[in-house]
Amino acid sequence: MTGKLAFGKAKKATAAASNKLKKAKAKLKAGKSKTVVIKLSKAQRKRVKRALKRKQKVVAKLKIVVKSKGVKTVTSRPKLRVK
């Protein structure tokens, strides 16, 4: 899982290094679920807090890739609103 942060009324998450989220990996067996934690750097946390204090919209745009042996790779791009 990878992703970026978007602040304010930005329609696109910029490619700046300060907006990129750390990669997260998890292995699952069929039919199981797992919670994945999105980790933010200290600077990102500060930026999110400042944006929320200013009543701005903060969105984490994620890219989730599911790979399985013998099956086609599936990609999902959900958006999570930070409140």
C-alpha positions as CSV (number, residue, x, y, z in Angstrom):
1,M,0.0,0.0,0.0
2,T,1.3,3.4,-0.9
3,G,-0.3,6.8,-1.0
4,K,-0.2,10.6,-0.8
5,L,-1.8,13.4,1.2
6,A,-3.9,16.1,-0.3
7,F,-4.6,19.4,1.7
8,G,-7.3,22.1,1.3
9,K,-9.2,22.2,-1.9
10,A,-6.5,20.5,-3.9
11,K,-8.0,18.1,-6.5
12,K,-4.7,16.3,-6.9
13,A,-2.2,15.1,-4.3
14,T,1.1,16.6,-5.2
15,A,4.1,14.4,-5.8
16,A,6.2,16.3,-3.2
17,A,8.2,14.0,-0.9
18,S,6.5,15.7,2.1
19,N,3.1,14.4,0.9
20,K,4.1,10.8,0.3
21,L,3.0,8.1,2.8
22,K,5.3,5.3,3.9
23,K,4.8,1.9,2.2
24,A,3.0,-0.8,4.2
25,K,2.9,-4.5,3.4
26,A,0.8,-7.3,4.8
27,K,0.3,-11.0,3.9
28,L,-3.1,-12.5,4.2
29,K,-4.7,-15.9,3.7
30,A,-8.0,-16.1,1.7
31,G,-11.0,-14.8,3.5
32,K,-9.0,-13.1,6.3
33,S,-8.7,-9.4,7.0
34,K,-6.0,-7.2,8.6
35,T,-5.7,-3.7,9.9
36,V,-3.0,-1.6,8.2
37,V,-1.7,1.5,10.0
38,I,-0.8,4.5,7.9
39,K,2.3,6.1,9.4
40,L,3.0,9.8,9.1
41,S,6.3,11.6,9.7
42,K,6.5,14.3,12.4
43,A,6.3,17.0,9.7
44,Q,3.3,15.4,8.1
45,R,1.5,15.1,11.4
46,K,2.2,18.8,12.1
47,R,0.9,19.8,8.6
48,V,-2.3,17.7,9.1
49,K,-3.0,19.3,12.5
50,R,-2.5,22.8,11.1
51,A,-4.8,22.1,8.1
52,L,-7.5,20.6,10.4
53,K,-7.2,23.6,12.8
54,R,-7.8,25.9,9.8
55,K,-10.9,23.9,8.8
56,Q,-9.3,22.6,5.6
57,K,-10.0,19.2,4.1
58,V,-7.3,16.5,4.4
59,V,-7.5,13.4,2.3
60,A,-5.2,10.4,2.1
61,K,-5.3,9.0,-1.4
62,L,-4.2,5.4,-1.2
63,K,-3.1,2.8,-3.8
64,I,-3.7,-0.8,-2.7
65,V,-2.3,-3.7,-4.8
66,V,-3.4,-7.2,-4.2
67,K,-1.2,-10.0,-5.7
68,S,-1.9,-13.7,-5.7
69,K,-0.3,-16.7,-7.3
70,G,-1.9,-17.6,-10.6
71,V,-4.5,-14.8,-10.3
72,K,-4.5,-11.4,-12.0
73,T,-3.2,-8.4,-9.9
74,V,-6.0,-6.2,-8.6
75,T,-5.4,-2.5,-7.8
76,S,-7.7,-0.3,-5.7
77,R,-7.5,3.5,-5.2
78,P,-9.6,4.5,-2.2
79,K,-9.6,8.0,-0.6
80,L,-9.8,8.4,3.2
81,R,-10.9,11.7,4.7
82,V,-9.0,12.7,7.8
83,K,-11.2,14.3,10.5
